[in-house]
Amino acid sequence: MIKIDDIVKGQQTAESRWAKFGPYYAMFPIDFAFKVVKQYSRKGDYIIDPFAGRGSSIFAGGVLERYSLGIEINPVGWLYGSTKLNPAEQQLVLDRLESVYKLRNRYTKSIEKLPEFYRLCYCDEVLKFLLAARKNLKWQTNSVDATLMSIIIVYLHGKLGEGLSNQMRMTKAMGMNYSIEWWREKGYLSPPEINPLEFLSKKIKWRYKKGTPKIVDSSILFGDSTDELEKITQRAKDSEIKFSLLFTSPPYWSITDYYADQWLRLWMLGESAIPRSNSHKHKGRFGSKVEYYNLLDNIFGYCSQIMDPERSTIYVRTDVREYTFNTTLEILKKHFPLHTVTIKKQPFKKKTQTQLHGNTSKENSEVDIILTKR
């Protein structure tokens, strides 16, 4: 039997070793994800999370034998979540790493064309390897390539010795000019010399040392929830499947642009070498109250059509700030009018998205909105 404390506190099982895979802002604490799934659902139930992030809710559901389905629009979060649900065989990943590493010298000239940031961030050996991986890994369609790419982007940047880069944060990539000035000011004038084959081989072997997690049939779709949920609602009607737990945390209004925060990992996944703002209305910072309202209205409207009418729980973690909280609560009541509402304030124990991104509210907390019908 899986024990939540074993997963949260230890690294002694495959489930605990993969549970926290992937540094990511605005992620559910793993103990919270497991406790909610265990309390508000049963084995064999269906769980959905339309804003899956790195997939903590889906991972918890899968480990606890619930059939879980997530949707995530950010490829970084999708890669993390998909990999820990179903990592490829270790030896295949190691073999693929070696094959990509052998291609690195094809990119000797290419690294000279990159902006100054990259040459200060990575030694030439690492940078050539990254370009080879960026060009040759088919991470969207091949499970081995996806697993390897997800491990690469985990260690793409971090503290010296913990990642492939010069000194950087692990969760968030700072801007190019800021990074260059900071490195020079602090004396980090050259990146660490690292052999990426040796470095990543050790990380892969450590990750797989306890095996791979045992997960019931669970997955995360890569796409926009407004599009994917329309398809899911139709399929659910045809199959008569009903979800018993909707467990999610939508983006908070006017907090941050998660694509900007992850620009370096997104470059690794094929986007521009120079970070640009994202024009997709569901990928940037939610500054428009109208677009924010419409997003939540659409998502929870679709979800209301696939929840079990006799026994279901809607568990939403949101922002304490007035507009985000009131909008979320209003829309949930609109689409689940027969559910009983419970509000729980959650004081910060760890840094969460409002704390990380400048929440000035005197009420230093997030809020859980729980709607139940049993």
TASUL-V555720 format. One record per residue. N is the residue number from 1. SS is DSSP state (H for helix, E for strand, L for the rest). PHI is phi in radians with two decimals (* if undefined). OMEGA is omega in degrees with one decimal (none if undefined). Layout:
# TASUL-V555720
n-><N/N>
ss-><SS/SS>
phi-><PHI/PHI>
omega-><OMEGA/OMEGA>
This chain:
# TASUL-V555720
n-><1/2/3/4/5/6/7/8/9/10/11/12/13/14/15/16/17/18/19/20/21/22/23/24/25/26/27/28/29/30/31/32/33/34/35/36/37/38/39/40/41/42/43/44/45/46/47/48/49/50/51/52/53/54/55/56/57/58/59/60/61/62/63/64/65/66/67/68/69/70/71/72/73/74/75/76/77/78/79/80/81/82/83/84/85/86/87/88/89/90/91/92/93/94/95/96/97/98/99/100/101/102/103/104/105/106/107/108/109/110/111/112/113/114/115/116/117/118/119/120/121/122/123/124/125/126/127/128/129/130/131/132/133/134/135/136/137/138/139/140/141/142/143/144/145/146/147/148/149/150/151/152/153/154/155/156/157/158/159/160/161/162/163/164/165/166/167/168/169/170/171/172/173/174/175/176/177/178/179/180/181/182/183/184/185/186/187/188/189/190/191/192/193/194/195/196/197/198/199/200/201/202/203/204/205/206/207/208/209/210/211/212/213/214/215/216/217/218/219/220/221/222/223/224/225/226/227/228/229/230/231/232/233/234/235/236/237/238/239/240/241/242/243/244/245/246/247/248/249/250/251/252/253/254/255/256/257/258/259/260/261/262/263/264/265/266/267/268/269/270/271/272/273/274/275/276/277/278/279/280/281/282/283/284/285/286/287/288/289/290/291/292/293/294/295/296/297/298/299/300/301/302/303/304/305/306/307/308/309/310/311/312/313/314/315/316/317/318/319/320/321/322/323/324/325/326/327/328/329/330/331/332/333/334/335/336/337/338/339/340/341/342/343/344/345/346/347/348/349/350/351/352/353/354/355/356/357/358/359/360/361/362/363/364/365/366/367/368/369/370/371/372/373/374>
ss-><L/L/L/H/H/H/H/H/H/L/L/L/L/H/H/H/H/H/H/L/L/L/L/L/L/L/L/L/L/H/H/H/H/H/H/H/H/H/H/H/L/L/L/L/L/E/E/E/E/L/L/L/L/L/L/H/H/H/H/H/H/H/H/L/L/L/E/E/E/E/E/E/L/L/H/H/H/H/H/H/H/H/H/H/H/L/L/L/L/H/H/H/H/H/H/H/H/H/H/H/H/L/L/H/H/H/H/L/L/H/H/H/H/L/L/H/H/H/H/H/H/L/L/H/H/H/H/H/H/H/H/H/H/H/H/H/L/L/L/L/L/L/H/H/H/H/H/H/H/H/H/H/H/H/L/L/L/E/L/L/L/L/L/L/L/L/E/L/L/L/L/L/L/L/L/H/H/H/H/H/H/H/H/H/H/H/L/L/L/L/L/L/L/L/L/H/H/H/H/H/H/H/H/H/H/H/H/H/L/L/L/L/L/L/L/L/L/L/E/E/E/E/L/L/H/H/H/H/H/H/H/H/H/H/H/H/H/H/H/L/L/L/E/L/E/E/E/E/L/L/L/L/L/L/L/L/L/H/H/H/H/L/H/H/H/H/H/H/L/L/L/L/L/L/L/L/L/L/L/L/L/L/L/L/L/L/L/L/H/H/H/H/H/H/H/H/H/H/H/H/H/H/H/H/L/L/E/L/L/L/L/E/E/E/E/E/E/E/E/L/L/H/H/H/H/H/H/H/H/H/H/H/H/H/H/L/L/L/L/E/E/E/E/E/E/E/E/L/L/L/L/L/H/H/H/H/L/L/L/L/L/L/L/L/E/E/E/E/E/E/E/E/E/L>
phi-><*/-1.33/-1.83/-1.04/-1.06/-1.11/-1.30/-1.28/-1.66/-2.07/-2.16/-1.67/-2.26/-1.06/-1.10/-1.22/-1.24/-1.63/-1.02/-1.74/-1.08/1.72/-1.21/-2.75/-1.24/1.07/-1.62/-1.11/-1.01/-1.14/-1.16/-1.10/-1.04/-1.16/-1.15/-1.14/-1.06/-1.16/-1.34/-1.93/-2.62/-2.14/-0.99/1.56/-1.23/-1.88/-2.12/-2.33/-2.38/-1.36/-2.23/-1.30/1.02/-1.52/1.48/-1.09/-1.13/-1.25/-1.09/-1.05/-1.07/-1.12/-1.13/-1.54/1.18/-1.92/-1.38/-2.12/-2.30/-2.07/-2.36/-2.51/-1.54/-1.53/-1.08/-1.13/-1.08/-1.06/-1.10/-1.01/-1.14/-1.12/-1.17/-1.27/-1.28/-2.65/-1.16/-1.20/-1.06/-0.95/-1.13/-1.14/-1.19/-1.11/-1.12/-1.18/-0.99/-1.14/-1.17/-1.23/-1.02/-1.16/-1.53/-1.06/-1.23/-1.19/-1.95/-1.04/-1.27/-1.13/-1.20/-1.25/-1.57/-1.38/-1.01/-0.94/-0.86/-1.17/-1.28/-1.48/-1.45/-2.27/-1.20/-1.03/-1.08/-1.17/-1.13/-1.09/-1.10/-1.07/-1.15/-1.13/-1.17/-1.04/-1.42/-1.88/-1.43/-1.64/-1.23/-1.39/-2.18/-2.12/-1.18/-1.16/-1.10/-1.13/-1.11/-1.11/-1.12/-1.10/-1.23/-1.05/-1.28/-1.01/-1.78/-1.10/-2.57/3.00/-1.11/-0.94/1.59/-1.80/-2.46/-1.50/-1.80/-1.10/-0.97/-2.68/-1.22/-1.59/-1.37/-2.34/-1.58/-1.30/-1.13/-1.02/-1.13/-1.04/-1.08/-1.05/-1.11/-1.14/-1.02/-1.18/-1.12/-1.58/1.54/-1.55/-1.49/-2.55/-1.27/-1.20/-1.43/-2.30/-1.58/-1.12/-1.13/-1.18/-1.05/-1.29/-1.04/-1.12/-1.14/-1.13/-1.11/-1.11/-1.08/-1.60/-1.01/-1.68/1.69/-2.08/-1.18/-1.57/-2.23/-1.28/-0.92/-2.50/-2.75/-2.21/-1.47/-1.72/2.92/-1.51/-1.02/-1.11/-1.51/-1.17/-1.18/-1.06/-1.20/-1.12/-1.09/-1.21/-1.14/-1.11/-1.13/-1.17/-1.68/1.13/-1.35/-2.20/-1.59/-1.73/-2.40/-1.79/-2.28/-2.76/-2.40/-1.17/-1.06/-1.58/-1.09/0.96/-1.74/-2.77/-1.83/-1.18/-1.23/-1.15/-1.12/-1.87/-1.06/-1.27/-1.18/-1.17/-1.03/-1.06/-1.58/1.99/-1.47/-1.04/-1.20/-1.90/-1.04/-2.25/-1.20/-1.65/-1.51/-1.14/-1.17/-1.86/-2.00/-1.74/-1.50/-1.40/-1.69/-1.57/-1.16/-1.15/-1.14/-1.15/-1.05/-1.10/-1.07/-1.12/-1.09/-1.14/-1.11/-1.26/-1.13/-1.10/-1.07/-1.07/-1.40/-2.00/-1.44/-1.11/-1.22/-1.67/-2.59/-2.68/-2.22/-1.99/-2.09/-2.17/-1.66/-2.45/-1.57/-1.20/-1.06/-1.00/-1.15/-1.09/-1.11/-1.10/-1.12/-1.09/-1.10/-1.03/-1.21/-1.11/-1.11/-1.09/-1.61/-2.28/-1.20/-1.70/-1.52/-1.50/-1.77/-2.21/-2.00/-2.23/-1.38/-2.14/-1.03/-1.10/-1.84/-2.24/-1.18/-2.08/-1.16/-1.24/-1.22/-1.20/-2.04/1.52/-1.14/-1.79/-1.10/-1.20/-1.52/-1.44/-2.82/-1.87/-2.35/-1.81/-1.85/-2.11/-2.01/-2.19/-2.57/-2.21>
omega-><178.3/176.2/-177.7/-179.1/178.7/-178.7/-175.8/-169.8/-169.9/175.1/-171.6/178.8/176.1/-178.6/-179.7/-177.6/-179.2/-172.4/-175.6/-177.6/173.5/175.2/-172.8/176.3/171.9/-179.0/173.1/166.7/-171.0/178.4/177.6/-179.5/-179.0/-178.3/179.2/179.9/-178.1/-175.5/-169.6/176.5/-179.7/174.4/179.8/176.9/174.5/-178.2/176.8/175.2/-177.5/174.9/-163.8/-177.5/178.6/168.8/-179.2/179.9/-178.3/176.9/178.7/178.6/-179.4/179.1/-178.1/171.9/168.7/176.7/-167.3/-177.6/177.2/174.1/179.7/-176.4/-178.7/-176.2/178.3/178.3/179.9/179.7/178.6/-175.4/-178.9/-178.7/-176.6/173.3/-175.1/179.9/177.7/-179.6/-173.7/-175.4/177.8/178.7/178.0/178.1/-179.9/175.9/-178.9/-179.4/177.4/178.9/-179.5/-179.5/-168.0/-174.4/173.0/-172.0/180.0/-179.9/-175.9/-176.8/179.9/-177.4/-177.5/176.1/-176.0/-178.0/-173.0/-179.5/175.5/-177.7/-173.6/171.2/-175.5/-178.7/177.8/-175.7/176.1/178.2/-179.7/178.1/177.6/179.2/179.9/-176.8/-166.7/-179.2/179.0/-169.7/-179.3/-172.0/-174.9/-173.3/177.8/178.5/179.0/179.6/179.3/-179.4/179.5/178.2/176.5/-175.5/172.6/-174.7/-177.7/174.3/-178.0/178.4/178.9/-178.9/-178.7/-180.0/-177.7/-168.3/162.9/-177.2/179.4/168.1/176.8/-174.0/-173.0/176.5/177.7/-178.0/-177.5/-175.9/178.1/-178.4/-179.1/-180.0/-178.8/178.5/-179.0/-179.8/-176.1/177.2/176.2/-169.0/177.0/-178.4/179.0/176.2/-175.0/169.6/-173.5/178.5/-179.8/-178.0/-175.7/175.8/178.8/-179.9/179.8/-179.1/176.3/-177.0/-175.9/-171.0/179.2/-179.4/178.7/-174.7/174.7/-173.1/169.9/-173.4/-178.0/-177.5/175.4/178.3/178.3/-179.1/179.7/-177.0/-179.9/176.6/-175.2/-178.0/176.3/178.1/-177.8/-179.3/178.6/179.3/179.7/177.2/-178.3/-176.4/-177.9/174.9/175.9/-179.1/-179.3/-179.8/167.7/-172.8/-172.3/170.6/-179.9/172.5/-179.9/-178.6/170.3/176.8/-176.5/175.9/-175.4/176.2/177.1/180.0/-175.2/-170.8/-177.0/175.1/176.8/172.3/179.6/-179.3/171.2/-179.8/-171.1/176.8/176.4/-174.8/178.6/176.8/-176.5/-176.0/179.7/-172.1/179.8/-178.1/-177.0/179.1/-176.9/-180.0/-179.2/177.9/179.7/-179.7/179.3/179.0/-177.6/178.5/-178.7/179.5/179.4/-175.3/-177.5/173.7/176.0/-177.7/-178.7/-178.6/-175.5/178.7/179.2/-176.5/-177.7/-174.6/179.0/176.8/174.1/-175.7/-174.4/172.5/-177.1/-171.2/178.5/-176.6/-166.2/-173.8/-178.0/-178.1/-177.1/178.6/-179.3/-179.3/179.4/-177.4/178.3/177.7/179.3/-173.8/178.4/-171.0/-177.1/179.1/174.4/-174.8/173.1/179.1/177.2/173.9/-175.9/176.6/-180.0/168.2/175.2/-179.7/179.3/-167.0/177.9/-179.8/-178.8/-170.9/166.6/173.6/-179.3/179.7/176.2/177.7/-172.3/-176.5/166.4/-175.5/172.9/174.8/-175.3/178.3/-175.8/172.8/-175.1/none>
